[in-house]
Amino acid sequence: MTYKISGEHAVRLAERDGVTLKQGECGQFIEVEPLGWVGMGDQNADCYHVEDYFSGGQYLGPDCDGTEPTWIDAT
């Protein structure tokens, strides 16, 4: 599944994950697919779902413990 992330999260994730930052009429964005997880520590990845990091179509960023998906450019 492809996700579109915009604004400051797009810039941060483009720098961290090396994905392509694009410029649109409403600002900067990335179009990505999930690759894995960062900041999980000893936790099981099966307990996490990418959709939980979005609300109303907006990316929410990392959990309070720093866990969030890693990304690759959408194909």
Secondary structure as UniProt FT lines:
FT   STRAND          3..6
FT   HELIX           7..17
FT   STRAND          22..24
FT   TURN            25..26
FT   STRAND          27..38
FT   TURN            41..42
FT   HELIX           45..47
FT   HELIX           50..53
FT   STRAND          54..55
FT   TURN            56..57
FT   STRAND          58..59
FT   TURN            64..65
FT   STRAND          68..73
//
